[in-house]
Amino acid sequence: MNIAIKNLQKTIAVNSRVLLSIRKVIRKTWELEGRKNRGGEITVCLLNNRRMRKLNLQYLRQDKPTDVLAFNLTAKGNKSYAPLVADIIVSTETAISNARIFKTTVLYELLLCVVHGLLHVLGYEHKNPRQEKIMQNKTNRILKFRHVHP
């Protein structure tokens, strides 16, 4: 699986530790979801709130920033068998804000968003309490496997 990370913001410093952590949680999610031997291309883009707001308005018709947007770009009709192609977009400013609110670290919030976005790309939703619980449990499990703590 190919993982590309594009840092398109200046709010936080993105060093080798951050890049390695993002790659590790993607690989762990991939493995725990039974896709270890399947190919794919995942691009993670780190943006500020201004750019995130524009994308959220363009794609979800919500005129506000959000923490993460995720897009499965795999060819339609072939999503179960083709290698996954996906974009996961994370707002670093929202990660900072969430870290303050929830008394966690910025890295934890970034990784939480990456895992959450990847789970969406893999078909998980949280439109009802049962689905939300499943996503929450999977996210927590992945972050614990990677020894990522709030």
N, C-alpha and C positions, 0 to 999 in steps of 0.2 A: 504494500500500500504506500502511495506517495502522499506526503503531508507537506503542504506549503503554508508558511505563515507570513502574512503581509502586515507590517506595522505601519499604518497610515495615520498615526496620531502622535502627539507630543506630550500628552498628559502624564504618562508614566514611562519610566525607563524600561525598555524590554531587553533584558540581558540574556545571556546563554542559559541561565537557570530557568527563566520564564519560558523560553523556547523549548527547552528540554522537557519541562513539566507539561506543557501543552501536548507535545508529541506523545509523552508517556500515557496521559489520560486517554488520548484518542486510541492508542494501541490497546490499552487495557479494556476500553469499552468495546472495541472491535473483537477482541478475544472473548470476552464474557458474553457477547451476543452471538457467538458461534461463527464468526466470519474470518477467523484467523487465516484460513487458506484461500480467501477470496480477495481479489484485487480491488483497488479503488484509488480515487484521488480526492483528497479533502483539502480545501483551502480555508484557512482561518484568517479573517481580516479583523484587525483591531482598529477601531475608529473612535472619533470623539462624538459627543451627543449631537452636534449640528449635522454631521453627515448621517448619523444613525436616524435622526428624525426625518431627513429627506427620504431615506430608503423605506422607513416604516410607513410614511405617507404614500410613497409610490407603490409599494407592494401590498400593504395591509390597510391602506386608507385611514391610518391613525396618525394625526398630526402631533406627535410627541415622540421623544426618544424612547427606546426600549433597551433592555439589557442584552438580548440576543435575537438574531434572526437566522433562520436556517433554511436552506434551499437544496432540495434533492434535484440535481440536474441530469440524472440518468435518463436515457432515452425512454419516452413513454411506451408502455406496453411491454417493456423489457426489464422492469425494475427488479424482479426476483432473481434473474439469472445474470444480468450484465454487471460488470464491475461498477461499484457505486462512484458517482461523481457528485460532489457536494460542496457548497459554500456555507461556512458558519461565520457570522459577523457578530462581533462583540463590542459593546461600548465600554471603553475603559473608564470614562467618567461615571457611568452608572455603576460599574464595579467598585469604584472608589466610594461612591455614595452608599451603596449597599453594605460595604465593609464597615462604614461608620454606623449605619443604622443597626446592623445585626451583630456588631462587635466581632467581626471576623477580619481576616487579612484580605488585601486586594488580590493577592495570588489565588487564595481560596475562591473568591468570587469570580475571578476570570476562569478558573478551571471548572467551577460549577456551571458557568454559562456554556463553556465548550461542550461539556458532557451533556447538558440539557439540550443544546442544539443538535448534537449528534444523535441523541435518542429520538428527537423529532424526525430527523432525516431517515432514521431506521424504521419509522412508522409509528412511534409512540405518540400519544396525545394526552392531554389532561383536560378534557371537556367535561368530565364529571369527577366526583370524589374518588371513585374506584381507580380510574385511570391516573389521576393525580398521585394517589398513594403508590401505584406501581412505579411511576416515573421517579418519584421521590426516593423510594427504596432502592431502585437501580442506581440512581445518582449517588446516593450515600454509600452504597456498596462499592462502587467504582472508586470513589474518592478515598475510602478507607483502604482499599487494596493498594492504592498508590501512596498511602501514608500521608494524605493531604488532610489536614485538620483546620477547623475554623480558627 
